[in-house]
C-alpha cells in the first residue's frame, strides 16, 4: 500500500479472520481492531476468552476494543484521533453508527456476504441459505448512515447447491472475501480521490429475516418443512434448537418428507417414526424428518435411538 497506511478494522464473525490475514499480506495491518464480544454472536455458549479476532489481535500486537455497537463516545474520539486513512468493516455484526462516520474524516468500506441490495443485514450467508437461494456472493460497498445501503464498488458471485450448508459454502466465501478486499484496497490506494460506487437499487432490496442471527436458531415448525430444512442448512453443523418435554434438544440433521395421509395436530407434533426419522408436523401440513439429534452437551443419537430412549409417543410435541 502506497497511500493507505492507517486502517481501523471492524470485524467479529467468520469472515473477519480471512480479511485480517489479507490486510497482513498487503502490509496494511490495522492500527486498531474493533470487535463485538464473543458471546454476542457465538452459536454456542463458548467462553469469551476464546474470541478468534481477539486472539489474532494479541498474536499480531494490534490494539483491540470490544464494543457491541461502536457507539461509545470514548471509542469515537479514539478513532478520530488516530486519523485513519480508511475504515474497513468485515462481518462486524452491526452497522456503524452515524455519529462515528461523522466524527471520522476517512472513508469507510464494508465487505458484505451477499449481492447487495439483496439480503441486507448482518448475516448474509446464513440468510441466503435460509431463504433457499441458489446464487449469492460478496459485495464491497461504501458505508453511510443508512445500514447496508451505500454505493457498491464491486461484487463477486458464488453458487449455492440445493444441499449446501453454511459449513460447505464458508470456505468459498472466505476466499471471495480475501479476493474482493484485495481488489478494493488496491483500487482505493491507487485513486487520487475516494472512488465512487454504484448506488443500490432500492426497488430490488431484500432484507434478511431478523430471526437469522448467530444464536437465534430455534426450529421454525410453523413454516413449511422445506423452510425448516433451509434453516437447518444455515446453522450446520451446530444445528437447530427445539424443546421436547420442556427440555432443550439440538437437531443436527434432517430433511422434508412425503406423507401419504393428511397429518393432524399442531406444528411441532411428533407423528411417529418414518424411514428411520422422527416425523414432525410443520406448516401447511408438511413433514420434516429429524435424522440426528442430541441433548445439549450429550452424545449424538439417531432418530430411532432417541425415540426408544425417550419413549416418544405419537402426539408428543417439539416446541
Backbone torsions as a table, in degrees:
resi	resn	phi	psi	omega
1	UNK	NA	129.8	-178.9
2	UNK	-95.8	-37.5	-177.3
3	UNK	-107.3	-30.2	-177.6
4	UNK	-90.0	105.5	-178.0
5	UNK	-114.3	-21.1	-177.0
6	UNK	-130.0	120.1	-178.7
7	UNK	-126.1	135.9	168.9
8	UNK	-105.2	126.1	-173.1
9	UNK	-110.6	134.9	175.0
10	UNK	-117.2	119.8	179.8
11	UNK	-168.3	148.1	-176.7
12	UNK	-140.6	-47.6	-168.7
13	UNK	-82.2	-166.4	-170.3
14	UNK	-58.9	-33.5	-177.0
15	UNK	-81.2	-7.7	-178.7
16	UNK	-67.1	-40.9	-177.3
17	UNK	-65.0	-48.7	176.4
18	UNK	-61.0	-30.5	176.6
19	UNK	-67.1	-42.5	178.6
20	UNK	-64.7	-39.4	177.6
21	UNK	-64.3	-35.7	177.4
22	UNK	-64.7	-43.7	177.6
23	UNK	-61.1	-38.6	179.1
24	UNK	-64.1	-43.0	179.8
25	UNK	-65.4	-31.9	-179.9
26	UNK	-84.9	4.7	-177.5
27	UNK	58.0	41.2	178.7
28	UNK	-127.9	45.2	-179.5
29	UNK	-57.2	133.0	-176.9
30	UNK	-60.3	148.6	173.2
31	UNK	-77.0	-33.1	-179.3
32	UNK	-147.5	140.8	175.3
33	UNK	-116.1	130.4	174.8
34	UNK	-112.7	124.9	-178.0
35	UNK	-135.9	155.1	177.2
36	UNK	-82.1	151.9	175.6
37	UNK	-56.4	142.7	-175.0
38	UNK	-55.9	-42.0	-175.6
39	UNK	-66.3	-14.3	-177.9
40	UNK	-80.1	-10.0	-180.0
41	UNK	-138.5	-14.5	-172.7
42	UNK	-62.0	143.5	179.2
43	UNK	-68.2	-35.1	-179.4
44	UNK	-113.3	-170.4	-176.0
45	UNK	-98.1	46.0	-178.6
46	UNK	-63.4	155.4	178.8
47	UNK	-69.9	138.2	-177.0
48	UNK	-59.6	-23.4	-177.2
49	UNK	-69.4	-14.3	-177.4
50	UNK	-94.8	16.7	-178.0
51	UNK	-56.5	117.0	-175.9
52	UNK	-60.3	-42.4	-179.4
53	UNK	-66.7	-39.2	178.5
54	UNK	-63.4	-39.9	178.9
55	UNK	-64.6	-40.6	178.7
56	UNK	-62.8	-44.3	-179.5
57	UNK	-61.2	-40.7	179.8
58	UNK	-65.7	-42.2	-179.9
59	UNK	-63.6	-35.8	-177.1
60	UNK	-93.0	-3.0	179.4
61	UNK	70.3	34.6	-179.3
62	UNK	-102.7	135.4	177.6
63	UNK	-61.3	140.4	-176.4
64	UNK	-130.0	139.2	173.9
65	UNK	-126.3	132.1	176.7
66	UNK	-100.5	122.5	-177.8
67	UNK	-147.4	131.1	-178.5
68	UNK	-70.3	-35.2	-174.8
69	UNK	-133.8	-1.5	-179.0
70	UNK	58.6	36.9	-177.8
71	UNK	-103.5	-5.2	-176.0
72	UNK	-66.3	131.5	178.4
73	UNK	-57.4	-36.9	-179.7
74	UNK	-62.7	-40.6	179.1
75	UNK	-67.0	-41.9	179.7
76	UNK	-60.4	-44.0	-179.8
77	UNK	-67.3	-37.9	-179.5
78	UNK	-64.8	-45.0	-179.3
79	UNK	-66.1	-42.2	178.3
80	UNK	-61.0	-37.6	179.5
81	UNK	-67.8	-26.7	178.2
82	UNK	-72.7	-21.7	-178.1
83	UNK	49.1	59.7	-177.7
84	UNK	-68.0	154.5	174.9
85	UNK	-77.3	-26.0	-177.1
86	UNK	-160.6	145.1	169.8
87	UNK	-108.5	132.7	-177.0
88	UNK	-120.2	127.3	-179.2
89	UNK	-117.0	125.5	177.1
90	UNK	-140.0	109.2	175.1
91	UNK	57.1	42.2	178.6
92	UNK	-70.4	-37.5	178.0
93	UNK	106.2	-10.6	177.7
94	UNK	-147.1	150.8	174.0
95	UNK	-70.9	149.4	177.5
96	UNK	-71.7	139.1	-178.6
97	UNK	-69.6	147.9	-179.2
98	UNK	-60.2	-34.9	-179.0
99	UNK	-61.9	-36.4	178.5
100	UNK	-69.2	-44.2	-179.5
101	UNK	-62.8	-34.5	179.5
102	UNK	-73.0	-32.9	-175.7
103	UNK	-78.7	-25.7	-176.3
104	UNK	-105.1	126.8	-176.7
105	UNK	-72.4	-24.5	-175.1
106	UNK	-69.1	153.2	173.2
107	UNK	-69.8	158.4	176.5
108	UNK	-130.9	130.3	176.0
109	UNK	-121.8	152.3	-179.0
110	UNK	-132.0	138.1	171.4
111	UNK	-94.2	118.8	-176.3
112	UNK	-118.3	133.3	-176.4
113	UNK	-81.6	60.5	171.9
114	UNK	-163.9	168.6	175.3
115	UNK	-93.2	85.1	-178.6
116	UNK	-56.0	142.1	13.1
117	UNK	-87.5	12.7	178.2
118	UNK	-76.2	139.8	173.7
119	UNK	55.2	53.4	171.7
120	UNK	-65.7	149.4	-179.6
121	UNK	133.0	173.3	-172.0
122	UNK	-79.7	-10.1	-173.9
123	UNK	-130.0	61.6	-174.0
124	UNK	-59.5	-41.2	-178.1
125	UNK	-66.1	-48.6	179.6
126	UNK	-65.3	-37.3	180.0
127	UNK	-64.3	-38.1	179.0
128	UNK	-63.3	-43.6	178.7
129	UNK	-66.0	-44.9	-178.8
130	UNK	-63.6	-30.4	179.6
131	UNK	-83.4	-10.7	178.8
132	UNK	74.7	22.8	179.9
133	UNK	-76.0	155.7	-177.8
134	UNK	-108.2	-2.8	-179.6
135	UNK	-142.7	126.6	177.3
136	UNK	-143.9	-154.0	-179.6
137	UNK	165.8	-156.1	-177.7
138	UNK	-135.2	138.4	-179.0
139	UNK	-123.8	149.8	167.6
140	UNK	-113.8	123.4	-178.8
141	UNK	-134.6	161.8	178.7
142	UNK	-81.4	125.7	-179.3
143	UNK	-77.4	128.7	173.8
144	UNK	-133.5	-167.2	-174.1
145	UNK	-80.1	0.6	174.0
146	UNK	-107.5	114.0	-173.8
147	UNK	-51.9	124.7	174.0
148	UNK	58.9	26.8	-174.3
149	UNK	-116.5	0.7	-175.3
150	UNK	-71.7	165.7	179.1
151	UNK	-57.0	140.4	-177.2
152	UNK	-92.4	130.7	179.4
153	UNK	-90.4	-39.0	-178.2
154	UNK	-166.1	160.1	-179.6
155	UNK	-143.7	152.8	173.6
156	UNK	-130.4	132.1	-177.2
157	UNK	-95.5	157.6	174.4
158	UNK	-148.1	145.8	178.2
159	UNK	-91.2	149.9	177.9
160	UNK	-123.7	120.8	179.5
161	UNK	-72.9	159.3	-176.6
162	UNK	-62.6	-25.3	-179.9
163	UNK	-111.8	4.2	179.6
164	UNK	-63.0	144.7	176.8
165	UNK	-114.2	174.7	177.9
166	UNK	-56.8	-41.4	179.5
167	UNK	-63.1	-34.6	-178.8
168	UNK	-70.2	-41.8	-173.0
169	UNK	-90.4	-13.5	-177.0
170	UNK	-60.6	-44.2	-179.6
171	UNK	-57.7	-42.4	179.0
172	UNK	-67.4	-38.5	177.9
173	UNK	-62.9	-37.8	177.4
174	UNK	-64.2	-42.3	179.3
175	UNK	-64.4	-43.4	179.3
176	UNK	-65.1	-36.1	177.3
177	UNK	-60.3	-47.7	178.9
178	UNK	-62.7	-43.4	-177.9
179	UNK	-63.9	-48.9	-174.2
180	UNK	-74.6	-31.1	176.6
181	UNK	-67.3	-39.5	177.4
182	UNK	-61.1	-46.8	179.5
183	UNK	-61.8	-41.9	-178.1
184	UNK	-66.4	-44.9	-178.2
185	UNK	-64.8	-39.9	178.1
186	UNK	-66.4	-35.8	176.9
187	UNK	-63.6	-45.9	-179.8
188	UNK	-69.4	-33.9	-177.9
189	UNK	-70.2	-32.7	-179.0
190	UNK	-82.1	-24.3	-172.7
191	UNK	-69.7	142.0	176.7
192	UNK	-75.5	-29.2	174.6
193	UNK	-139.5	158.3	-175.3
194	UNK	-51.6	125.1	179.8
195	UNK	-63.3	151.7	177.8
196	UNK	-106.1	136.0	178.6
197	UNK	-92.2	-176.5	180.0
198	UNK	-95.4	125.3	-179.2
199	UNK	-57.7	143.3	176.9
200	UNK	-75.6	146.0	177.5
201	UNK	-86.9	109.2	-177.0
202	UNK	-62.1	-28.0	-179.0
203	UNK	-67.0	-19.3	-179.2
204	UNK	-105.6	12.0	-177.4
205	UNK	-71.2	134.6	167.0
206	UNK	-127.0	145.7	-176.9
207	UNK	-116.9	133.4	178.5
208	UNK	-62.4	142.5	178.5
209	UNK	-56.7	135.0	178.2
210	UNK	-63.0	-14.6	178.3
211	UNK	-76.7	-16.6	-179.7
212	UNK	-82.6	109.5	-179.1
213	UNK	-155.8	170.5	-175.8
214	UNK	-53.9	-48.3	-173.1
215	UNK	-110.7	0.3	179.9
216	UNK	-92.9	85.0	-174.5
217	UNK	-126.9	38.2	178.5
218	UNK	-71.7	135.7	179.1
219	UNK	-62.3	123.7	-176.6
220	UNK	-88.6	73.3	-173.7
221	UNK	-60.9	-24.5	-178.4
222	UNK	-72.9	-15.0	177.0
223	UNK	-87.7	170.9	177.8
224	UNK	-65.5	155.8	-178.0
225	UNK	-57.6	-34.3	178.2
226	UNK	-62.5	-38.5	178.3
227	UNK	-68.8	-36.6	176.2
228	UNK	-62.8	-43.4	179.1
229	UNK	-61.6	-45.3	179.3
230	UNK	-64.1	-37.2	177.1
231	UNK	-65.1	-37.7	176.8
232	UNK	-63.7	-40.8	176.9
233	UNK	-58.7	-37.3	-177.5
234	UNK	-67.9	-23.7	-176.5
235	UNK	-115.6	14.9	175.3
236	UNK	-73.9	136.2	10.8
237	UNK	-95.9	0.3	-176.5
238	UNK	-68.0	-31.1	175.9
239	UNK	89.2	178.2	178.5
240	UNK	-98.4	155.1	178.2
241	UNK	-100.7	144.2	173.9
242	UNK	-152.6	178.9	176.9
243	UNK	-128.9	138.0	172.5
244	UNK	-128.5	119.7	-177.7
245	UNK	54.0	44.9	175.1
246	UNK	69.3	11.0	177.1
247	UNK	-113.7	138.3	-179.7
248	UNK	-72.2	140.9	175.0
249	UNK	-132.0	160.1	178.1
250	UNK	-119.1	123.7	-179.7
251	UNK	-94.7	116.6	-171.6
252	UNK	-99.8	-26.7	178.5
253	UNK	-153.0	160.3	179.4
254	UNK	165.2	178.2	-179.0
255	UNK	-163.8	160.7	175.6
256	UNK	-63.3	150.4	-178.5
257	UNK	-130.0	153.4	173.2
258	UNK	-83.8	151.9	-179.0
259	UNK	-139.8	125.3	-175.1
260	UNK	-70.0	-51.2	-178.1
261	UNK	-97.5	153.5	178.0
262	UNK	-64.1	119.6	-178.7
263	UNK	-72.7	163.0	-179.8
264	UNK	-129.0	161.1	178.0
265	UNK	112.8	179.7	178.3
266	UNK	-94.0	164.5	-179.1
267	UNK	-56.3	134.6	-178.7
268	UNK	95.6	-5.0	-178.5
269	UNK	-68.7	134.8	176.7
270	UNK	-81.0	124.4	-175.7
271	UNK	-104.3	1.2	179.7
272	UNK	112.8	179.8	179.1
273	UNK	-86.2	133.0	175.8
274	UNK	-141.9	123.8	178.6
275	UNK	52.9	39.6	176.9
276	UNK	76.0	14.6	-178.2
277	UNK	-127.7	156.4	174.0
278	UNK	-82.0	111.1	-178.4
279	UNK	-81.6	123.6	-177.1
280	UNK	-123.8	132.2	-179.7
281	UNK	-74.7	131.1	178.8
282	UNK	-119.8	-173.6	-178.5
283	UNK	-61.3	152.4	-179.9
284	UNK	56.2	32.9	175.8
285	UNK	59.6	32.2	175.0
286	UNK	-94.6	162.7	-174.2
287	UNK	-123.6	133.3	174.0
288	UNK	-112.9	130.8	179.3
289	UNK	-102.2	117.8	178.4
290	UNK	-81.5	125.9	-178.9
291	UNK	-94.3	-52.2	179.4
292	UNK	-127.5	144.2	-173.2
293	UNK	-152.0	157.6	177.0
294	UNK	-156.8	155.7	167.6
295	UNK	-77.9	143.7	180.0
296	UNK	-51.4	126.2	-179.7
297	UNK	81.8	-3.9	-178.1
298	UNK	-97.3	-176.8	179.4
299	UNK	-78.3	145.6	175.9
300	UNK	-69.1	135.2	-179.6
301	UNK	-121.8	148.8	171.2
302	UNK	-73.1	167.6	179.9
303	UNK	-59.9	-44.4	-178.3
304	UNK	-66.6	-38.2	178.1
305	UNK	-62.9	-42.8	-179.2
306	UNK	-66.9	-45.0	-178.8
307	UNK	-61.8	-39.8	179.7
308	UNK	-70.2	-45.7	-176.8
309	UNK	-64.9	-35.9	-177.0
310	UNK	-96.0	-3.1	-179.5
311	UNK	53.1	51.2	-179.9
312	UNK	-65.5	145.8	176.4
313	UNK	-128.8	150.2	178.2
314	UNK	-56.0	131.0	-176.9
315	UNK	106.8	-18.4	172.0
316	UNK	-59.7	158.4	-173.1
317	UNK	-132.8	131.8	170.3
318	UNK	-87.2	123.3	-179.6
319	UNK	-101.3	NA	NA
